[in-house]
Amino acid sequence: MRTVSLLELASYLPGEPVGTDYFLPYQEDSGEMAGHTMFKAPRHRHQVGRDETPADMMEKAGLLLQERIGKDAVQGADVVITNTLLPEVPFTGPGAEVAHRLGVGADWVLDAHNGGCASFVHLLRLATALIGSGQAGSALLFNVQNGAGPVMTQSEVRKLPEAVIPGDGCGAAYVAACDESPVLGFAVSNRGDYTRDCGLSLHDGRKYWEPGESQMHVGFTPDKVSDIVERGNRLVPEVVGRVCEQLDLKTGDIDLLITNQPNRMFLKQWQERLSIPPERHLDTFDRFGNLFGAGVPITLDHGIREGRVEDGSLLMLAGFAHAGDFAGAAAVHWRAGGARE
């Protein structure tokens, strides 16, 4: 297997930051989940407009990535892999469209629908397998979270406690065969028995494709939230520990932890369970809210631009998805050979 490196990242956040006061006049004090620590609001989030598509968001992040690595590198990628929280059309993902817009003649175009909030690890693992086995030389990865604006601002959904948490954005990454920032190892967990514990809810009982007036949202109950909290607290430290074990490392060897950003409660629990202080856990929750699968690449990108990611750092990327049906972690030795030219 060839050495594969995570070489560069970029991100796009739509519109101006939206403060929590946007939701407060509509929030209801009663209800089973009102005031639950799972739904403590971030200070800000970004919201994508109704007519801005996942491909639009990926193109904007991709053009910024192109500024950083060059047009030839982008257009020469052999692989494009995307993950979109809310697909614009039911039949296909945006991979082929964004490849066309960026002028990428990729042999592999994969729209990965699974992976959820841990999908960046999933995409990186796919790219590493293809490139490491010699079937490709480089890959572009795109993660879009686009459910905050279209879903959480609906007139009835806006009243729910979970409406204040998500933000929208797109993270992009460039991966290639070289030893500059090597991907060192992965660990994943797939739990099919958890897949039905988190999904869409419609009050009139209709299927989402059937006509009706109920507004689509993620349905939470105290029992479901309790299960999700227990699993999330446990699963991320588990997969991180497994990567460390593979590499004969201790969690104290991790220079920076970069996770999905569900809420402050999970971030604090992961820090405590892994014995990683807050300053070594990149945190964008109060600025961008819960970015779901886009959280890892966007948070890492901002950490790099803000000078928080030093050359030679051991990075641990990790997260869990939905109600725990998927969790994953990946170790990267960031710019082990020094800064890029």
C-alpha positions as CSV (number, residue, x, y, z in Angstrom):
1,M,0.0,0.0,0.0
2,R,1.3,3.4,-0.9
3,T,1.4,6.2,1.7
4,V,-1.5,8.6,1.4
5,S,-1.6,12.1,2.7
6,L,-4.3,14.6,3.7
7,L,-2.7,17.6,2.1
8,E,-5.1,20.6,2.2
9,L,-8.5,21.8,3.3
10,A,-11.0,24.6,2.5
11,S,-14.4,25.5,3.7
12,Y,-17.4,27.6,2.8
13,L,-20.0,29.0,5.1
14,P,-23.2,30.5,3.6
15,G,-24.4,34.0,4.4
16,E,-23.9,36.1,7.5
17,P,-23.8,34.5,11.0
18,V,-27.3,34.1,12.5
19,G,-27.6,34.7,16.3
20,T,-29.6,32.6,18.7
21,D,-32.1,35.5,19.1
22,Y,-33.4,34.5,15.7
23,F,-35.0,31.5,17.3
24,L,-35.8,32.7,20.9
25,P,-39.2,34.4,20.2
26,Y,-40.5,31.1,18.8
27,Q,-39.1,28.7,21.3
28,E,-41.6,27.0,23.6
29,D,-40.8,26.5,27.3
30,S,-42.9,23.4,27.6
31,G,-42.4,20.1,26.0
32,E,-40.5,16.9,26.8
33,M,-37.1,18.1,25.5
34,A,-37.3,21.8,26.5
35,G,-34.1,22.9,28.4
36,H,-32.3,19.5,27.8
37,T,-28.5,19.9,27.8
38,M,-28.4,18.2,24.4
39,F,-29.9,21.4,22.9
40,K,-28.0,24.2,24.6
41,A,-27.7,26.7,21.8
42,P,-24.5,27.9,20.1
43,R,-24.0,31.7,19.9
44,H,-24.1,31.7,16.0
45,R,-24.6,29.5,13.0
46,H,-24.8,30.0,9.2
47,Q,-27.9,29.1,7.2
48,V,-28.0,28.2,3.6
49,G,-30.8,29.7,1.4
50,R,-33.5,27.7,-0.2
51,D,-32.1,28.0,-3.7
52,E,-28.4,27.3,-2.9
53,T,-27.7,23.7,-3.8
54,P,-25.2,21.3,-2.4
55,A,-23.3,21.5,-5.7
56,D,-23.2,25.3,-5.3
57,M,-21.7,24.9,-1.8
58,M,-19.2,22.3,-3.0
59,E,-18.1,24.5,-5.9
60,K,-17.4,27.5,-3.7
61,A,-15.4,25.3,-1.3
62,G,-13.7,23.7,-4.2
63,L,-12.6,27.0,-5.8
64,L,-11.0,28.0,-2.5
65,L,-9.2,24.7,-2.3
66,Q,-8.1,25.3,-5.9
67,E,-6.5,28.6,-4.8
68,R,-4.5,26.7,-2.2
69,I,-3.3,23.7,-4.3
70,G,-3.6,25.0,-7.8
71,K,-5.9,24.4,-10.7
72,D,-3.9,21.5,-12.1
73,A,-4.1,19.5,-8.9
74,V,-7.9,20.0,-8.6
75,Q,-8.6,19.1,-12.2
76,G,-6.2,16.2,-12.1
77,A,-7.9,14.4,-9.3
78,D,-8.9,10.8,-10.1
79,V,-11.5,10.6,-7.4
80,V,-14.4,12.8,-6.2
81,I,-16.3,11.7,-3.1
82,T,-19.2,13.6,-1.6
83,N,-21.5,13.5,1.4
84,T,-24.6,15.6,1.6
85,L,-26.9,15.7,4.6
86,L,-30.0,16.8,2.7
87,P,-29.8,15.7,-1.0
88,E,-31.3,18.1,-3.4
89,V,-32.7,15.4,-5.6
90,P,-33.8,11.9,-4.6
91,F,-31.9,10.0,-7.3
92,T,-28.3,11.1,-7.3
93,G,-25.8,13.0,-5.3
94,P,-23.9,16.1,-6.5
95,G,-20.6,14.5,-7.2
96,A,-20.8,14.4,-11.0
97,E,-22.2,17.9,-11.2
98,V,-19.5,19.4,-9.0
99,A,-16.7,17.5,-10.9
100,H,-18.1,19.0,-14.1
101,R,-18.2,22.5,-12.6
102,L,-14.6,22.3,-11.4
103,G,-13.3,20.7,-14.6
104,V,-12.4,17.4,-12.9
105,G,-12.1,14.4,-15.2
106,A,-12.3,11.8,-12.4
107,D,-12.6,8.1,-13.0
108,W,-14.2,7.6,-9.6
109,V,-17.2,9.7,-8.6
110,L,-18.8,8.5,-5.4
111,D,-21.8,10.0,-3.5
112,A,-21.6,8.4,-0.1
113,H,-24.9,8.8,1.7
114,N,-23.9,7.1,4.9
115,G,-21.5,8.2,7.6
116,G,-23.5,11.1,8.9
117,C,-21.6,13.3,11.4
118,A,-18.5,11.0,11.1
119,S,-18.7,10.9,7.3
120,F,-15.4,12.8,6.7
121,V,-13.6,9.9,8.3
122,H,-15.6,7.6,6.0
123,L,-14.7,9.6,2.9
124,L,-11.0,9.8,3.9
125,R,-10.9,6.1,4.4
126,L,-12.4,5.4,1.0
127,A,-9.9,7.8,-0.7
128,T,-7.0,6.2,1.2
129,A,-8.1,2.7,0.1
130,L,-8.3,3.8,-3.6
131,I,-5.1,5.8,-3.6
132,G,-3.1,3.4,-1.4
133,S,-4.0,0.4,-3.6
134,G,-2.8,2.2,-6.7
135,Q,-6.2,2.6,-8.3
136,A,-6.0,6.4,-8.1
137,G,-3.4,9.1,-7.4
138,S,-5.5,11.9,-5.7
139,A,-9.0,12.6,-4.5
140,L,-11.3,15.6,-3.7
141,L,-13.6,15.1,-0.7
142,F,-16.7,17.3,-0.1
143,N,-18.9,17.3,3.0
144,V,-22.1,19.4,2.9
145,Q,-24.4,20.2,5.9
146,N,-27.4,22.0,4.5
147,G,-30.3,21.2,6.8
148,A,-30.2,24.2,9.1
149,G,-31.7,26.8,6.7
150,P,-34.2,24.7,4.8
151,V,-35.4,22.5,7.7
152,M,-34.8,24.3,11.0
153,T,-36.4,27.6,10.0
154,Q,-39.8,26.1,9.1
155,S,-42.6,27.8,11.0
156,E,-43.3,24.8,13.3
157,V,-39.9,23.3,13.5
158,R,-38.4,26.6,14.5
159,K,-40.3,26.2,17.8
160,L,-38.5,23.0,18.7
161,P,-35.4,22.9,21.0
162,E,-33.3,21.1,18.4
163,A,-33.8,23.9,15.9
164,V,-31.2,26.2,17.5
165,I,-28.3,23.7,17.2
166,P,-27.5,23.1,13.5
167,G,-25.5,25.4,11.1
168,D,-24.8,25.0,7.4
169,G,-21.5,24.8,5.6
170,C,-19.2,22.8,3.3
171,G,-15.8,21.3,4.0
172,A,-13.4,20.2,1.2
173,A,-10.2,18.3,1.3
174,Y,-7.4,17.2,-1.1
175,V,-5.8,13.8,-0.6
176,A,-2.9,12.3,-2.6
177,A,-0.2,9.7,-2.7
178,C,2.8,11.1,-0.9
179,D,4.3,11.2,2.6
180,E,3.8,14.9,3.4
181,S,0.9,14.6,5.8
182,P,0.4,10.8,6.1
183,V,-2.8,9.2,7.1
184,L,-1.6,6.7,9.7
185,G,-4.6,4.6,10.5
186,F,-8.4,4.2,10.9
187,A,-10.9,2.6,13.2
188,V,-14.6,2.4,12.5
189,S,-17.8,1.0,14.1
190,N,-20.9,0.1,12.1
191,R,-24.0,-0.7,14.3
192,G,-27.0,-1.5,12.1
193,D,-29.1,-2.1,15.2
194,Y,-29.0,1.7,15.9
195,T,-30.1,2.9,12.5
196,R,-33.8,3.3,13.3
197,D,-33.2,5.3,16.5
198,C,-32.8,8.6,14.7
199,G,-34.7,9.6,11.6
200,L,-37.3,11.9,10.1
201,S,-40.6,12.7,11.9
202,L,-43.8,13.9,10.4
203,H,-46.7,14.5,12.7
204,D,-49.4,13.3,10.3
205,G,-47.7,9.9,9.8
206,R,-47.1,10.4,6.1
207,K,-44.0,9.3,4.2
208,Y,-41.8,12.2,3.3
209,W,-42.5,11.8,-0.4
210,E,-46.3,11.8,0.1
211,P,-48.3,15.0,-0.1
212,G,-49.3,16.7,3.2
213,E,-48.8,19.8,5.4
214,S,-46.7,18.4,8.3
215,Q,-43.2,19.7,8.5
216,M,-40.2,17.3,8.3
217,H,-37.9,17.3,11.3
218,V,-35.8,14.9,13.4
219,G,-38.0,13.5,16.1
220,F,-36.4,13.4,19.6
221,T,-37.9,11.8,22.7
222,P,-36.3,11.6,26.2
223,D,-35.6,7.9,25.8
224,K,-34.0,8.3,22.4
225,V,-31.9,11.2,23.5
226,S,-30.7,9.2,26.6
227,D,-29.6,6.4,24.3
228,I,-27.8,8.8,21.9
229,V,-26.0,10.6,24.7
230,E,-24.8,7.3,26.2
231,R,-23.6,6.0,22.8
232,G,-22.0,9.2,21.7
233,N,-20.1,9.6,24.9
234,R,-18.8,6.0,24.5
235,L,-18.3,5.5,20.8
236,V,-15.9,8.4,20.0
237,P,-13.4,7.5,22.8
238,E,-13.6,3.8,21.7
239,V,-12.7,4.4,18.1
240,V,-10.0,6.9,19.1
241,G,-8.6,4.3,21.5
242,R,-8.5,1.7,18.8
243,V,-6.5,3.9,16.5
244,C,-4.1,4.6,19.3
245,E,-3.7,0.9,20.0
246,Q,-3.0,0.1,16.3
247,L,-0.3,2.7,16.3
248,D,1.2,1.9,19.7
249,L,0.2,5.4,21.0
250,K,-1.4,6.8,24.0
251,T,-4.2,9.4,23.9
252,G,-1.7,11.7,25.5
253,D,0.3,11.6,22.3
254,I,-2.5,13.3,20.4
255,D,-1.6,16.9,19.7
256,L,-5.1,17.9,18.5
257,L,-8.4,16.2,18.5
258,I,-10.9,17.3,15.8
259,T,-14.4,15.9,16.1
260,N,-17.9,16.6,14.9
261,Q,-19.4,19.4,17.0
262,P,-22.9,18.2,18.2
263,N,-23.1,20.2,21.4
264,R,-21.0,21.4,24.4
265,M,-21.9,18.3,26.4
266,F,-20.4,15.8,24.0
267,L,-17.2,17.9,23.5
268,K,-16.7,18.1,27.2
269,Q,-17.3,14.4,27.7
270,W,-14.9,13.4,25.0
271,Q,-12.2,15.6,26.4
272,E,-12.6,14.1,29.9
273,R,-12.8,10.5,28.7
274,L,-9.7,10.9,26.5
275,S,-7.8,13.1,29.0
276,I,-7.4,15.7,26.4
277,P,-7.5,19.4,27.6
278,P,-9.9,21.8,25.8
279,E,-7.0,23.7,24.2
280,R,-6.0,20.5,22.3
281,H,-9.6,19.9,21.1
282,L,-10.5,22.2,18.2
283,D,-13.9,23.7,18.9
284,T,-16.1,25.7,16.5
285,F,-19.5,25.0,18.0
286,D,-20.3,28.5,19.3
287,R,-19.3,30.0,15.9
288,F,-20.9,27.6,13.5
289,G,-23.2,25.3,15.5
290,N,-23.6,21.6,14.7
291,L,-22.2,21.2,11.2
292,F,-22.8,17.4,11.2
293,G,-20.5,15.7,8.7
294,A,-19.0,19.0,7.6
295,G,-17.8,19.7,11.2
296,V,-14.5,17.9,11.0
297,P,-13.1,19.4,7.8
298,I,-14.5,22.9,8.5
299,T,-13.1,22.9,12.1
300,L,-9.7,21.6,10.9
301,D,-9.6,24.2,8.1
302,H,-10.3,27.1,10.5
303,G,-7.8,25.7,13.0
304,I,-5.1,25.7,10.2
305,R,-5.9,29.2,9.1
306,E,-5.9,30.5,12.7
307,G,-2.4,29.0,13.3
308,R,-3.6,26.4,15.8
309,V,-2.3,23.4,13.8
310,E,1.5,23.2,14.0
311,D,3.6,21.3,11.5
312,G,4.4,17.8,12.8
313,S,1.2,17.5,14.9
314,L,-0.5,14.2,15.4
315,L,-4.1,14.9,14.6
316,M,-7.0,12.6,15.5
317,L,-10.1,13.1,13.5
318,A,-13.2,11.4,15.0
319,G,-17.0,11.4,15.3
320,F,-20.2,9.4,15.5
321,A,-23.3,9.5,13.4
322,H,-27.0,9.8,14.0
323,A,-27.9,7.5,17.0
324,G,-24.5,5.7,16.8
325,D,-25.0,3.6,13.7
326,F,-21.5,4.7,12.5
327,A,-18.4,6.0,14.3
328,G,-14.9,6.5,13.0
329,A,-11.5,7.9,13.8
330,A,-8.4,8.6,11.7
331,A,-4.9,9.6,12.7
332,V,-2.9,12.0,10.5
333,H,0.7,13.2,11.0
334,W,0.1,16.8,9.8
335,R,2.9,18.1,7.5
336,A,5.4,15.7,9.0
337,G,7.9,16.9,6.4
338,G,7.3,20.6,7.1
339,A,5.1,23.3,5.6
340,R,4.0,23.1,1.9
341,E,5.6,25.5,-0.6
